[in-house]
Amino acid sequence: MTTQNTNKRCACASYSFEVLLTNDGGGSVWQLNNTGCTATTQSTFAPGHDAKLKSLLTRAEDGGHLVRRADGSTVVVKDAARVAADLGWGSPGR
């Protein structure tokens, strides 16, 4: 009997960061930045989606924003360089 691998959500979909914006009325809103990924895969990342995540981490690092990783009911917040290092990538996009 052969066991079939099931697809899981691509890991890049778990990461995001927010940018504080101000509007003309003096109010503030948060703009969510993520990869927009809805892919599933048998691997960690769908093909090319490691590059999507690297791009997101580079934008977060360049703007000095913290990156959020949501995994179920757990949310972990780290700086982009730490996230990249945890993934074994060194500094994002560099």
GROMACS elastic network, one bead per residue, 0.5 to 0.9 nm:
[ bonds ]
;  ai    aj funct       b0    kb
    5    42     6  0.65968   500
    6    41     6  0.80734   500
    6    42     6  0.62968   500
    7    10     6  0.87648   500
    7    40     6  0.55660   500
    7    43     6  0.79408   500
    8    11     6  0.86359   500
    8    39     6  0.85092   500
    8    40     6  0.51437   500
    8    41     6  0.54420   500
    8    42     6  0.61693   500
    8    43     6  0.79366   500
    8    44     6  0.83223   500
    9    12     6  0.85491   500
    9    13     6  0.73161   500
    9    14     6  0.86501   500
    9    37     6  0.89084   500
    9    38     6  0.73764   500
    9    39     6  0.62479   500
    9    41     6  0.63275   500
    9    42     6  0.85830   500
    9    44     6  0.83116   500
    9    45     6  0.83694   500
    9    46     6  0.87339   500
   10    13     6  0.58964   500
   10    14     6  0.78949   500
   10    37     6  0.73648   500
   10    38     6  0.74136   500
   10    39     6  0.56879   500
   10    40     6  0.51344   500
   10    41     6  0.58604   500
   10    42     6  0.85160   500
   10    43     6  0.77418   500
   10    44     6  0.60759   500
   10    46     6  0.57730   500
   10    49     6  0.78034   500
   11    14     6  0.56497   500
   11    15     6  0.77864   500
   11    37     6  0.89542   500
   11    40     6  0.88701   500
   11    43     6  0.89101   500
   11    44     6  0.57260   500
   11    45     6  0.55741   500
   11    46     6  0.81886   500
   11    49     6  0.83516   500
   11    50     6  0.84765   500
   11    53     6  0.87018   500
   12    15     6  0.58560   500
   12    16     6  0.88100   500
   12    34     6  0.84393   500
   12    35     6  0.66669   500
   12    36     6  0.87600   500
   12    37     6  0.68405   500
   12    44     6  0.84986   500
   12    45     6  0.66730   500
   12    46     6  0.85074   500
   12    49     6  0.64157   500
   12    50     6  0.68648   500
   12    52     6  0.72120   500
   12    53     6  0.54457   500
   13    16     6  0.79158   500
   13    34     6  0.72408   500
   13    35     6  0.62501   500
   13    36     6  0.68257   500
   13    37     6  0.51423   500
   13    38     6  0.68845   500
   13    39     6  0.81707   500
   13    53     6  0.84163   500
   13    69     6  0.87900   500
   13    70     6  0.88469   500
   14    34     6  0.84443   500
   14    35     6  0.88642   500
   14    37     6  0.89201   500
   14    68     6  0.79514   500
   14    69     6  0.52313   500
   14    70     6  0.52492   500
   14    71     6  0.66333   500
   15    33     6  0.88622   500
   15    34     6  0.63569   500
   15    35     6  0.76074   500
   15    53     6  0.76537   500
   15    56     6  0.83265   500
   15    57     6  0.88172   500
   15    67     6  0.67309   500
   15    68     6  0.55796   500
   15    70     6  0.66632   500
   16    32     6  0.69852   500
   16    33     6  0.55428   500
   16    35     6  0.74431   500
   16    56     6  0.76439   500
   16    57     6  0.86559   500
   16    60     6  0.87503   500
   16    66     6  0.87264   500
   16    67     6  0.57088   500
   16    68     6  0.52529   500
   16    69     6  0.65982   500
   16    70     6  0.84358   500
   17    31     6  0.84136   500
   17    32     6  0.60761   500
   17    33     6  0.53117   500
   17    34     6  0.66862   500
   17    56     6  0.84058   500
   17    57     6  0.88091   500
   17    60     6  0.67549   500
   17    65     6  0.66153   500
   17    66     6  0.61903   500
   17    68     6  0.58044   500
   17    69     6  0.88008   500
   18    30     6  0.59627   500
   18    31     6  0.53995   500
   18    33     6  0.58476   500
   18    34     6  0.87128   500
   18    60     6  0.86635   500
   18    65     6  0.71867   500
   18    66     6  0.78459   500
   18    67     6  0.79779   500
   18    68     6  0.86284   500
   19    29     6  0.83609   500
   19    30     6  0.54994   500
   19    31     6  0.51057   500
   19    32     6  0.66725   500
   19    33     6  0.76130   500
   19    63     6  0.85680   500
   19    65     6  0.72618   500
   20    28     6  0.67302   500
   20    29     6  0.59265   500
   20    31     6  0.63568   500
   21    27     6  0.84483   500
   21    28     6  0.55485   500
   21    29     6  0.53134   500
   21    30     6  0.59298   500
   21    31     6  0.68631   500
   22    25     6  0.80758   500
   22    26     6  0.61857   500
   22    27     6  0.55996   500
   22    29     6  0.62604   500
   22    30     6  0.86117   500
   23    26     6  0.55152   500
   23    27     6  0.55248   500
   23    28     6  0.61607   500
   23    29     6  0.76547   500
   24    27     6  0.73652   500
   25    28     6  0.87479   500
   33    36     6  0.83887   500
   33    56     6  0.77951   500
   33    60     6  0.88096   500
   34    37     6  0.79468   500
   34    53     6  0.84575   500
   34    56     6  0.67637   500
   35    38     6  0.89431   500
   35    49     6  0.84924   500
   35    52     6  0.61968   500
   35    53     6  0.66472   500
   35    55     6  0.86311   500
   35    56     6  0.67031   500
   37    40     6  0.88597   500
   37    49     6  0.81565   500
   37    52     6  0.87845   500
   39    45     6  0.87142   500
   39    46     6  0.65746   500
   40    43     6  0.86796   500
   40    45     6  0.82025   500
   40    46     6  0.66599   500
   41    44     6  0.69945   500
   41    45     6  0.65670   500
   41    46     6  0.53527   500
   41    47     6  0.85018   500
   42    45     6  0.81673   500
   42    46     6  0.80387   500
   43    46     6  0.68293   500
   43    47     6  0.89834   500
   44    50     6  0.87739   500
   45    48     6  0.75211   500
   45    49     6  0.55728   500
   45    50     6  0.60148   500
   46    49     6  0.53543   500
   46    50     6  0.76792   500
   47    50     6  0.75848   500
   47    51     6  0.89859   500
   48    51     6  0.55487   500
   48    52     6  0.68228   500
   49    53     6  0.62702   500
   49    54     6  0.85062   500
   50    53     6  0.51538   500
   50    54     6  0.62036   500
   50    55     6  0.86714   500
   51    55     6  0.61323   500
   51    56     6  0.86011   500
   51    93     6  0.87438   500
   52    55     6  0.51868   500
   52    56     6  0.63320   500
   52    57     6  0.87495   500
   53    57     6  0.61456   500
   53    58     6  0.85431   500
   54    57     6  0.50665   500
   54    58     6  0.61068   500
   54    59     6  0.86868   500
   54    84     6  0.77085   500
   54    89     6  0.86481   500
   54    92     6  0.57569   500
   54    93     6  0.58035   500
   55    58     6  0.50557   500
   55    59     6  0.62923   500
   55    60     6  0.86495   500
   55    92     6  0.75714   500
   55    93     6  0.65059   500
   56    59     6  0.52272   500
   56    60     6  0.62364   500
   56    61     6  0.86273   500
   56    80     6  0.88628   500
   56    92     6  0.86843   500
   57    60     6  0.50229   500
   57    61     6  0.60144   500
   57    62     6  0.84745   500
   57    67     6  0.74995   500
   57    79     6  0.88657   500
   57    80     6  0.53305   500
   57    81     6  0.77031   500
   57    83     6  0.79177   500
   57    84     6  0.73391   500
   57    91     6  0.89774   500
   57    92     6  0.57295   500
   57    93     6  0.75439   500
   58    61     6  0.50892   500
   58    62     6  0.60043   500
   58    63     6  0.85479   500
   58    80     6  0.73266   500
   58    81     6  0.86345   500
   58    91     6  0.83671   500
   58    92     6  0.50840   500
   58    93     6  0.54690   500
   58    94     6  0.82748   500
   59    62     6  0.51347   500
   59    63     6  0.62017   500
   59    64     6  0.85120   500
   59    65     6  0.83655   500
   59    80     6  0.88505   500
   59    92     6  0.88414   500
   60    63     6  0.52321   500
   60    64     6  0.59628   500
   60    66     6  0.67199   500
   60    67     6  0.68608   500
   60    79     6  0.81348   500
   60    80     6  0.62044   500
   61    65     6  0.61098   500
   61    66     6  0.77936   500
   61    67     6  0.87302   500
   61    79     6  0.72729   500
   61    80     6  0.53148   500
   61    81     6  0.69180   500
   61    92     6  0.75120   500
   62    65     6  0.78079   500
   64    79     6  0.79592   500
   64    80     6  0.83371   500
   65    79     6  0.69167   500
   65    80     6  0.75288   500
   66    77     6  0.63799   500
   66    78     6  0.55623   500
   66    80     6  0.63354   500
   67    76     6  0.82440   500
   67    77     6  0.55579   500
   67    78     6  0.54407   500
   67    79     6  0.57236   500
   67    80     6  0.58076   500
   67    83     6  0.76320   500
   68    75     6  0.66038   500
   68    76     6  0.56971   500
   68    78     6  0.66427   500
   68    79     6  0.86340   500
   69    74     6  0.82343   500
   69    75     6  0.55902   500
   69    76     6  0.52552   500
   69    77     6  0.64149   500
   69    78     6  0.83951   500
   70    73     6  0.71736   500
   70    74     6  0.58619   500
   70    76     6  0.65591   500
   70    77     6  0.88163   500
   71    74     6  0.52257   500
   71    75     6  0.62307   500
   71    76     6  0.82687   500
   72    75     6  0.78583   500
   77    83     6  0.89664   500
   78    81     6  0.82174   500
   78    82     6  0.62963   500
   78    83     6  0.64160   500
   79    82     6  0.54650   500
   79    83     6  0.65054   500
   79    84     6  0.89019   500
   80    83     6  0.50812   500
   80    84     6  0.61861   500
   80    85     6  0.85526   500
   80    91     6  0.80959   500
   80    92     6  0.70511   500
   81    84     6  0.51339   500
   81    85     6  0.60933   500
   81    86     6  0.85545   500
   81    90     6  0.72142   500
   81    91     6  0.53199   500
   81    92     6  0.61816   500
   82    85     6  0.50028   500
   82    86     6  0.60441   500
   82    87     6  0.86142   500
   82    90     6  0.84553   500
   82    91     6  0.81615   500
   83    86     6  0.50683   500
   83    87     6  0.63619   500
   83    88     6  0.87549   500
   83    89     6  0.87268   500
   83    91     6  0.89508   500
   83    92     6  0.85645   500
   84    87     6  0.51077   500
   84    88     6  0.63192   500
   84    89     6  0.51364   500
   84    90     6  0.57022   500
   84    91     6  0.60053   500
   84    92     6  0.57075   500
   85    89     6  0.54111   500
   85    91     6  0.67080   500
   85    92     6  0.83177   500
   86    89     6  0.75325   500
   86    90     6  0.83153   500
   87    90     6  0.80622   500
   89    92     6  0.68935   500
   89    93     6  0.86795   500
   90    93     6  0.86736   500
   90    94     6  0.78728   500
   91    94     6  0.57246   500
